[in-house]
Amino acid sequence: MKTLKRLVLLPLFCGLLFTTACTEQYENGNDTDNGYYNDNGYDNGGDIPFNRTITAVIENGNNYDDLINKVAITLWSDDRDHTIATGTWSNGAFTITLPETINAEFLSSFFDISLPQDFYISDASARWMGDGVIRAYDEQQRQIGILSNRSVDNAFWSGLVYVDRDITARGTLPSSFYDNDGGVASYQIWNFQHRAGWNRVYFTEKREGRIDLYVSSEPISGLLWFFDYWGQ
């Protein structure tokens, strides 16, 4: 899988949290009695459960029950990882609750990005966070891999983004990065609307002479959860 690619998405979505698919009750919006926000059981128009708790079943997850002891989300600051959420692993699935807010030290500004003149952003003073992953740990508290939400062929995947206010962004950004196949991406095409707080974001990769990465808030169906094992 193209792990490096998902950890080096420039400039905004660097290392997005792979924590955005939910169990079947979330996808179908059936569970409306557990503190969720709107009619279909979600905050953010169907993105994130209002209680910010995500439960996901991993493909062939029971094979990893003897490996994974816990999961956690960490963010990098001051030359070290900071844990912002810790979750549990049981019977091939994990549960983790996202924090309600993110400390300012982990947030970045759109003013840090050189945006083209024709790029539309509703509020360039918005601050955001997309730099983190769900990490899996063994009983010795060693990191042994990450949990990713993607299609089987790696052409589609999802992540989380945190923003401190409502924001809309549309436009194309020149971008280049190397993935594990050695390819160089040419452009990122953004089209999303996010509400303040945690939001789901979807990625589509298209290779037609160049690599284009589409970044959208439009849901993509058929994504599955995988454990990407790094070994010892």
Backbone bond lengths (Angstrom), bond angles and torsions (degrees), N, CA, C in turn:
res aa  C-N    CA-C-N  psi(-1)  N-CA   C-N-CA  omega(-1)  CA-C   N-CA-C  phi
1 M - - - 1.457 - - 1.509 110.45 -
2 K 1.345 117.99 158.76 1.451 122.33 -176.00 1.523 110.41 -88.01
3 T 1.324 116.54 65.46 1.456 120.41 -176.18 1.513 111.48 -62.02
4 L 1.322 116.89 -43.96 1.458 119.65 -176.69 1.514 110.46 -59.83
5 K 1.307 116.30 -39.56 1.450 119.71 -179.44 1.509 110.81 -56.85
6 R 1.318 117.61 -44.40 1.454 120.12 -175.19 1.525 112.00 -75.27
7 L 1.307 117.20 -13.89 1.451 119.60 178.19 1.521 112.17 -97.17
8 V 1.338 117.50 -2.85 1.457 119.51 -176.31 1.519 110.29 -134.18
9 L 1.323 118.05 39.69 1.450 121.59 178.50 1.517 108.64 -77.65
10 L 1.308 116.74 113.44 1.454 122.21 -175.93 1.517 109.20 -107.20
11 P 1.376 116.90 151.16 1.455 124.71 -3.11 1.514 113.78 -94.73
12 L 1.349 117.35 -21.56 1.459 118.90 -172.09 1.505 112.61 -87.14
13 F 1.322 117.78 -48.87 1.452 120.66 -164.89 1.517 111.33 -94.67
14 C 1.321 115.70 59.47 1.456 121.95 -177.93 1.522 109.30 -82.45
15 G 1.318 115.48 112.54 1.452 119.05 176.40 1.507 113.04 65.11
16 L 1.308 118.47 44.87 1.456 119.97 -177.27 1.518 111.63 -59.37
17 L 1.315 114.46 145.11 1.458 120.89 178.89 1.517 109.87 -62.37
18 F 1.335 116.02 127.37 1.452 120.04 177.90 1.520 108.61 -90.89
19 T 1.319 115.02 67.43 1.458 118.85 -172.22 1.507 111.02 -137.35
20 T 1.333 118.23 43.45 1.441 116.45 -166.38 1.512 115.00 -121.56
21 A 1.281 120.03 -2.16 1.450 119.43 172.01 1.512 108.11 -97.36
22 C 1.320 115.95 154.60 1.452 119.51 -178.17 1.515 109.19 -125.24
23 T 1.299 116.77 176.29 1.441 120.39 176.86 1.513 109.87 -70.62
24 E 1.316 116.50 175.74 1.458 120.49 -173.86 1.522 112.04 -59.16
25 Q 1.327 118.06 -34.15 1.457 118.19 -179.32 1.523 111.02 -63.89
26 Y 1.323 118.61 -33.68 1.452 121.14 177.30 1.514 110.74 -72.83
27 E 1.338 117.55 -44.97 1.449 120.32 -177.04 1.520 111.46 -60.69
28 N 1.307 116.73 -37.52 1.458 119.66 -178.10 1.517 113.03 -91.23
29 G 1.314 117.42 -7.67 1.448 120.44 178.30 1.523 113.04 66.23
30 N 1.334 117.19 32.14 1.456 119.70 -174.89 1.525 112.89 -82.90
31 D 1.310 116.59 -26.84 1.457 120.10 -172.93 1.520 109.23 -95.07
32 T 1.330 116.87 99.08 1.463 121.31 -175.73 1.521 112.11 -112.65
33 D 1.311 117.73 12.97 1.459 120.23 -174.63 1.513 113.02 -113.61
34 N 1.316 117.62 15.18 1.458 119.83 -176.13 1.518 112.77 -118.05
35 G 1.325 116.91 39.50 1.450 119.56 174.41 1.509 114.13 81.86
36 Y 1.320 118.60 20.16 1.448 120.67 179.86 1.519 108.94 -81.65
37 Y 1.344 115.93 170.19 1.461 119.46 -162.81 1.521 115.49 -91.87
38 N 1.345 116.86 -53.17 1.456 117.79 -171.84 1.515 111.55 -117.56
39 D 1.333 116.08 -169.30 1.457 120.44 -169.57 1.526 113.45 -62.03
40 N 1.317 117.89 -32.42 1.464 118.55 -178.01 1.527 112.50 -95.26
41 G 1.332 116.61 13.08 1.454 119.51 172.62 1.511 115.30 88.27
42 Y 1.331 118.79 15.65 1.444 120.91 -176.18 1.516 111.77 -133.62
43 D 1.315 114.96 153.10 1.454 121.68 161.32 1.531 107.33 -86.79
44 N 1.332 118.03 169.15 1.456 123.03 174.82 1.526 112.73 56.23
45 G 1.341 117.23 37.19 1.453 120.03 173.77 1.508 114.28 63.98
46 G 1.316 118.46 28.35 1.455 120.15 178.42 1.508 113.52 108.57
47 D 1.330 118.34 6.37 1.457 120.64 -175.70 1.524 113.23 -85.05
48 I 1.309 116.00 -68.39 1.459 121.09 -169.72 1.527 109.25 -120.96
49 P 1.343 118.37 133.89 1.466 119.05 175.10 1.523 110.56 -53.90
50 F 1.317 116.16 141.07 1.461 120.74 -173.95 1.523 112.00 -59.63
51 N 1.331 116.98 -30.62 1.465 119.05 178.82 1.533 111.85 -84.56
52 R 1.326 117.52 2.15 1.461 124.90 173.95 1.519 112.75 64.51
53 T 1.321 117.68 14.64 1.458 121.34 178.52 1.523 110.13 -96.56
54 I 1.313 115.89 126.39 1.459 122.13 -177.39 1.521 108.86 -117.57
55 T 1.318 115.70 128.63 1.459 122.24 174.40 1.520 107.91 -120.40
56 A 1.308 117.04 127.82 1.456 120.61 -177.41 1.520 110.50 -138.01
57 V 1.332 115.99 139.97 1.458 122.94 176.90 1.526 108.03 -94.00
58 I 1.319 116.76 129.93 1.455 123.06 -178.15 1.528 109.95 -88.45
59 E 1.324 117.46 141.48 1.455 121.45 174.44 1.532 109.29 -59.88
60 N 1.340 115.53 125.96 1.470 121.76 -177.17 1.528 111.10 54.90
61 G 1.322 115.36 33.12 1.455 120.72 -173.04 1.511 114.63 -62.02
62 N 1.322 118.16 -31.41 1.461 119.52 -179.47 1.524 112.24 -63.77
63 N 1.320 117.06 -20.15 1.464 119.93 177.00 1.529 111.80 -66.81
64 Y 1.336 116.30 -17.01 1.463 120.27 -175.42 1.526 113.00 -108.13
65 D 1.327 116.36 7.03 1.465 119.06 -176.93 1.525 112.38 -60.95
66 D 1.322 117.28 -31.83 1.464 120.08 179.60 1.525 112.06 -83.82
67 L 1.332 117.40 -9.22 1.463 121.25 -178.87 1.517 112.53 -97.52
68 I 1.343 116.39 -44.40 1.462 120.88 -170.64 1.518 110.60 -94.67
69 N 1.315 115.16 126.72 1.457 121.51 178.38 1.519 112.21 -101.55
70 K 1.340 116.80 -35.79 1.454 121.38 179.80 1.522 108.69 -158.47
71 V 1.333 116.16 170.14 1.461 122.03 173.69 1.523 108.07 -128.06
72 A 1.316 116.45 157.23 1.461 120.54 -179.57 1.519 109.98 -155.39
73 I 1.325 115.91 154.04 1.455 123.11 172.50 1.522 107.26 -109.35
74 T 1.313 116.44 127.23 1.458 120.52 179.96 1.517 110.28 -124.65
75 L 1.328 116.43 150.50 1.456 123.47 175.95 1.517 108.82 -125.21
76 W 1.317 115.90 147.93 1.461 121.38 -175.43 1.520 110.69 -95.76
77 S 1.315 117.02 128.48 1.460 122.81 175.70 1.519 108.13 -161.08
78 D 1.336 116.43 145.86 1.467 121.51 178.62 1.522 111.85 54.47
79 D 1.337 115.43 39.54 1.467 121.94 175.09 1.524 113.61 64.37
80 R 1.302 117.01 27.22 1.461 119.17 175.06 1.519 110.40 -157.31
81 D 1.334 115.47 161.74 1.456 121.65 176.60 1.523 110.58 -80.47
82 H 1.318 115.59 139.43 1.464 122.14 174.05 1.529 107.76 -118.41
83 T 1.303 117.29 126.85 1.460 121.45 179.04 1.527 109.57 -81.77
84 I 1.331 116.69 122.72 1.461 120.23 178.74 1.523 112.45 -106.60
85 A 1.334 117.35 -12.71 1.467 120.51 178.04 1.515 108.75 -159.36
86 T 1.329 115.84 140.73 1.462 122.11 176.43 1.518 108.52 -125.34
87 G 1.322 115.61 136.18 1.453 120.22 -177.83 1.515 112.15 -128.81
88 T 1.312 115.42 176.71 1.462 122.35 -175.80 1.522 110.75 -109.89
89 W 1.325 114.59 158.08 1.468 122.64 175.31 1.520 108.23 -125.79
90 S 1.330 116.77 132.27 1.458 120.18 179.04 1.522 109.46 -159.30
91 N 1.325 116.10 130.70 1.463 122.40 173.86 1.527 112.54 51.74
92 G 1.320 115.43 47.27 1.451 120.16 174.01 1.507 115.49 76.45
93 A 1.325 117.58 17.61 1.465 121.09 -178.48 1.522 109.42 -143.05
94 F 1.330 115.26 158.99 1.459 119.41 175.93 1.519 110.39 -125.65
95 T 1.323 115.10 156.58 1.463 122.88 173.62 1.522 107.77 -133.26
96 I 1.322 116.05 132.16 1.451 120.47 179.09 1.519 109.04 -146.89
97 T 1.329 116.53 144.03 1.464 122.22 179.02 1.523 109.21 -111.47
98 L 1.317 115.93 123.88 1.455 121.20 179.46 1.521 110.17 -74.56
99 P 1.325 118.22 146.30 1.469 119.90 177.06 1.524 110.26 -67.55
100 E 1.319 116.11 151.59 1.463 119.96 -178.01 1.522 111.63 -65.51
101 T 1.308 117.19 -38.70 1.461 121.95 179.54 1.526 109.65 -133.71
102 I 1.323 115.72 164.11 1.459 122.65 177.08 1.520 108.17 -116.12
103 N 1.328 117.06 132.75 1.460 121.31 179.74 1.527 111.21 -60.90
104 A 1.310 115.56 149.86 1.463 121.70 -175.82 1.522 112.26 -58.58
105 E 1.318 117.96 -30.75 1.467 120.57 -177.09 1.524 112.35 -63.40
106 F 1.339 117.34 -19.63 1.460 121.02 -179.01 1.528 112.70 -98.90
107 L 1.309 117.90 -2.58 1.460 121.69 -175.28 1.521 111.25 -96.21
108 S 1.334 115.82 146.43 1.458 122.33 177.43 1.517 109.33 -117.66
109 S 1.321 115.35 163.99 1.460 121.03 -177.81 1.514 110.17 -111.15
110 F 1.330 116.24 146.32 1.458 120.24 174.21 1.528 111.01 -65.99
111 F 1.316 117.36 -19.30 1.456 120.02 176.66 1.527 111.04 -67.11
112 D 1.347 116.71 -16.01 1.460 120.15 178.18 1.522 111.95 -78.90
113 I 1.333 116.91 -8.33 1.460 122.32 -176.05 1.522 109.49 -106.83
114 S 1.312 116.81 137.05 1.461 121.16 174.99 1.522 108.53 -84.98
115 L 1.332 116.38 99.35 1.462 121.75 -176.18 1.519 110.59 -92.53
116 P 1.343 118.30 138.93 1.461 120.92 174.21 1.528 110.96 -60.68
117 Q 1.326 117.18 155.27 1.463 121.25 -177.60 1.521 112.67 -61.90
118 D 1.331 117.27 -32.48 1.459 120.13 -177.83 1.525 112.59 -89.37
119 F 1.342 117.04 7.54 1.464 120.33 178.00 1.521 108.47 -83.44
120 Y 1.350 116.15 127.27 1.470 120.09 -178.04 1.520 110.05 -97.22
121 I 1.319 116.09 128.55 1.458 121.92 171.36 1.522 107.61 -138.63
122 S 1.323 116.14 129.58 1.460 120.35 -171.82 1.519 112.87 -68.91
123 D 1.324 117.61 -29.03 1.473 120.68 -179.16 1.521 108.39 -152.48
124 A 1.326 115.89 97.31 1.460 120.04 -176.82 1.521 112.70 -69.24
125 S 1.331 117.71 -12.89 1.465 120.14 178.04 1.528 112.30 -83.48
126 A 1.340 117.09 -2.99 1.468 120.46 178.51 1.523 109.88 -61.74
127 R 1.325 115.74 147.99 1.456 122.06 177.15 1.519 108.33 -115.64
128 W 1.316 116.69 146.05 1.454 121.48 -169.39 1.521 110.66 -142.94
129 M 1.330 114.99 166.59 1.455 122.00 175.86 1.524 107.91 -144.28
130 G 1.330 115.81 125.96 1.455 119.94 174.55 1.516 111.08 -140.20
131 D 1.296 117.64 22.48 1.461 121.93 -171.58 1.525 110.21 -110.33
132 G 1.319 115.73 84.99 1.455 119.38 179.72 1.510 110.93 -177.36
133 V 1.297 117.54 162.08 1.457 122.87 177.93 1.521 108.54 -142.20
134 I 1.319 115.90 162.20 1.469 120.75 170.61 1.520 107.23 -87.63
135 R 1.291 115.48 117.18 1.456 121.44 -177.13 1.528 109.80 -103.60
136 A 1.312 115.91 146.07 1.459 122.05 176.86 1.525 109.35 -106.38
137 Y 1.338 115.60 140.15 1.462 121.37 -176.65 1.523 109.77 -127.65
138 D 1.338 115.61 149.25 1.454 120.23 176.04 1.522 110.28 -91.88
139 E 1.324 116.60 -173.06 1.466 120.73 -176.74 1.525 112.43 -65.83
140 Q 1.331 117.29 -24.01 1.456 120.98 178.01 1.532 111.94 -88.20
141 Q 1.334 115.92 10.78 1.468 122.95 179.51 1.522 112.23 64.12
142 R 1.329 116.86 27.32 1.456 121.44 174.64 1.518 109.03 -91.91
143 Q 1.326 116.14 138.07 1.449 119.62 176.45 1.527 109.46 -73.87
144 I 1.335 116.88 126.46 1.463 120.56 -174.83 1.524 112.68 -120.08
145 G 1.324 118.32 1.09 1.451 120.09 178.99 1.512 111.66 162.87
146 I 1.337 115.37 -174.70 1.457 121.30 177.85 1.520 109.60 -129.02
147 L 1.319 115.55 161.70 1.458 122.94 177.23 1.519 107.73 -107.64
148 S 1.321 116.75 124.11 1.461 120.33 -175.91 1.517 110.98 -126.31
149 N 1.322 115.53 147.08 1.460 123.90 -178.40 1.521 107.64 -111.65
150 R 1.344 117.55 109.39 1.455 120.44 -169.96 1.513 111.02 -157.69
151 S 1.329 114.65 173.80 1.459 120.37 172.59 1.528 109.08 -83.23
152 V 1.311 115.74 162.49 1.465 120.22 -178.22 1.518 111.08 -61.84
153 D 1.344 117.46 -36.42 1.459 120.93 -177.30 1.527 113.35 -89.18
154 N 1.317 117.89 5.10 1.468 123.79 177.31 1.524 114.12 69.37
155 A 1.316 118.82 8.98 1.463 120.75 -178.12 1.525 112.26 -80.23
156 F 1.321 117.16 -20.46 1.465 122.62 -179.03 1.524 108.54 -132.01
157 W 1.318 116.31 144.30 1.460 119.53 173.64 1.526 109.37 -158.52
158 S 1.307 116.30 173.27 1.459 120.11 -177.83 1.520 110.31 -138.22
159 G 1.315 114.88 162.42 1.453 121.29 178.26 1.518 109.97 -154.85
160 L 1.311 116.02 -174.52 1.455 121.29 177.52 1.513 110.14 -116.35
161 V 1.311 115.43 148.07 1.449 121.41 170.61 1.523 107.86 -132.45
162 Y 1.311 115.71 139.93 1.467 121.78 176.13 1.521 108.02 -109.80
163 V 1.338 116.91 129.84 1.465 121.54 176.03 1.522 108.97 -127.72
164 D 1.330 115.93 150.08 1.466 119.35 -175.40 1.523 113.07 -89.94
165 R 1.349 116.78 0.72 1.469 121.04 176.95 1.517 108.58 -161.43
166 D 1.332 116.79 166.54 1.458 120.73 176.80 1.525 109.77 -61.67
167 I 1.330 116.09 141.38 1.458 119.09 -176.67 1.527 110.99 -153.46
168 T 1.323 115.76 144.05 1.458 123.90 172.61 1.520 107.89 -124.70
169 A 1.328 116.67 136.51 1.459 120.78 178.91 1.520 109.48 -139.24
170 R 1.334 116.08 133.82 1.462 121.66 178.46 1.524 109.10 -143.89
171 G 1.310 116.75 135.68 1.446 120.06 175.95 1.512 112.13 148.45
172 T 1.323 114.70 -178.79 1.461 121.72 -176.47 1.524 109.91 -119.03
173 L 1.326 114.64 133.39 1.463 121.28 179.93 1.525 109.72 -117.67
174 P 1.329 117.56 128.73 1.465 118.81 169.44 1.527 108.65 -61.75
175 S 1.315 116.56 137.87 1.457 119.61 -176.41 1.510 108.87 -157.02
176 S 1.296 116.40 144.83 1.461 120.03 176.14 1.516 109.32 -140.77
177 F 1.323 115.75 137.47 1.457 120.70 172.87 1.519 108.20 -159.27
178 Y 1.300 115.82 159.69 1.455 121.95 178.10 1.519 109.34 -103.18
179 D 1.316 115.77 136.26 1.457 119.54 171.67 1.528 107.89 -106.29
180 N 1.324 115.51 -174.16 1.456 118.39 -176.10 1.520 113.07 -69.39
181 D 1.341 117.42 -13.51 1.453 121.28 175.83 1.526 111.38 -89.76
182 G 1.331 117.59 -3.94 1.441 121.54 179.30 1.512 114.53 84.67
183 G 1.328 117.99 5.62 1.460 121.58 -177.98 1.516 111.91 -75.11
184 V 1.325 116.21 154.75 1.457 121.97 178.58 1.524 108.84 -115.83
185 A 1.332 117.36 120.36 1.458 120.95 179.41 1.521 109.53 -77.29
186 S 1.320 116.89 142.16 1.456 121.38 -176.76 1.516 112.81 -97.08
187 Y 1.332 117.12 -42.27 1.462 120.36 -173.85 1.522 110.73 -144.10
188 Q 1.325 114.05 151.60 1.457 121.11 165.25 1.525 107.55 -112.12
189 I 1.323 116.36 130.03 1.459 121.86 -179.77 1.518 107.76 -111.37
190 W 1.328 116.74 110.00 1.457 122.49 -175.54 1.525 111.02 -96.76
191 N 1.307 115.40 141.15 1.467 121.59 172.87 1.524 107.35 -160.04
192 F 1.330 116.42 89.13 1.458 117.79 -177.97 1.525 111.75 -147.94
193 Q 1.302 113.44 156.64 1.461 123.31 173.79 1.521 107.29 -128.64
194 H 1.325 116.63 124.20 1.456 120.94 -179.47 1.525 110.16 -125.75
195 R 1.311 114.51 144.10 1.452 120.44 172.15 1.520 109.19 -94.87
196 A 1.316 115.63 158.83 1.464 120.32 -179.90 1.530 109.64 -55.57
197 G 1.325 115.81 132.68 1.451 121.26 -178.30 1.523 110.82 113.27
198 W 1.335 116.34 -152.37 1.464 122.34 -178.48 1.517 110.93 -85.41
199 N 1.312 116.40 137.67 1.461 122.33 178.89 1.521 110.27 -138.42
200 R 1.300 114.54 153.74 1.451 121.12 175.82 1.526 109.57 -89.54
201 V 1.308 117.39 139.95 1.456 121.92 177.21 1.527 108.31 -131.94
202 Y 1.337 115.75 143.46 1.459 121.61 -174.64 1.525 110.44 -119.48
203 F 1.328 114.78 144.50 1.460 121.24 -178.49 1.524 109.93 -122.64
204 T 1.324 115.39 138.79 1.457 122.09 173.62 1.524 108.28 -129.44
205 E 1.312 116.16 128.15 1.456 120.56 178.54 1.523 109.34 -104.94
206 K 1.331 116.13 130.65 1.460 121.77 176.68 1.520 108.87 -126.89
207 R 1.334 115.38 131.08 1.458 121.11 -179.45 1.523 108.59 -118.83
208 E 1.305 116.18 106.22 1.456 122.39 176.81 1.529 107.83 -138.06
209 G 1.313 115.67 73.62 1.446 120.83 -175.35 1.514 112.75 86.12
210 R 1.309 117.05 -31.36 1.450 123.72 173.15 1.526 106.39 -138.25
211 I 1.308 116.67 173.28 1.461 120.19 178.79 1.520 108.42 -109.22
212 D 1.311 116.70 117.15 1.458 122.62 175.52 1.516 109.32 -107.45
213 L 1.319 115.97 137.40 1.457 121.94 179.87 1.522 108.61 -117.07
214 Y 1.329 116.19 115.35 1.464 122.05 -179.99 1.528 108.80 -94.55
215 V 1.320 115.84 127.41 1.463 122.98 -176.91 1.518 107.69 -117.73
216 S 1.328 117.49 117.23 1.456 120.21 -169.82 1.521 111.15 -145.05
217 S 1.338 115.55 158.53 1.457 121.27 170.68 1.529 111.09 -94.90
218 E 1.337 117.24 2.00 1.465 121.68 178.18 1.523 109.00 -76.20
219 P 1.342 118.40 122.50 1.464 120.82 -175.31 1.528 112.97 -59.45
220 I 1.317 115.38 145.94 1.460 123.76 172.94 1.517 107.45 -116.21
221 S 1.307 117.39 124.85 1.461 120.92 -178.32 1.525 110.33 -86.81
222 G 1.312 115.05 163.36 1.454 120.68 173.25 1.510 115.58 84.73
223 L 1.351 118.26 7.79 1.455 119.69 178.53 1.524 110.41 -78.02
224 L 1.318 116.04 144.26 1.457 122.27 -178.78 1.521 109.53 -122.27
225 W 1.334 115.41 163.07 1.465 120.83 176.71 1.521 109.77 -98.53
226 F 1.344 115.62 134.82 1.460 121.97 178.82 1.526 110.16 -130.00
227 F 1.323 114.85 149.23 1.457 120.91 170.02 1.520 107.41 -100.23
228 D 1.322 116.93 119.32 1.454 123.13 178.60 1.526 108.21 -97.68
229 Y 1.309 115.23 99.37 1.469 122.90 -170.85 1.524 109.98 -82.84
230 W 1.330 116.04 128.78 1.448 121.56 -179.99 1.520 113.13 -93.33
231 G 1.317 116.61 -12.39 1.460 119.60 -177.42 1.517 111.49 77.20
232 Q 1.302 116.16 -171.81 1.464 121.13 -176.75 1.523 109.92 -100.35
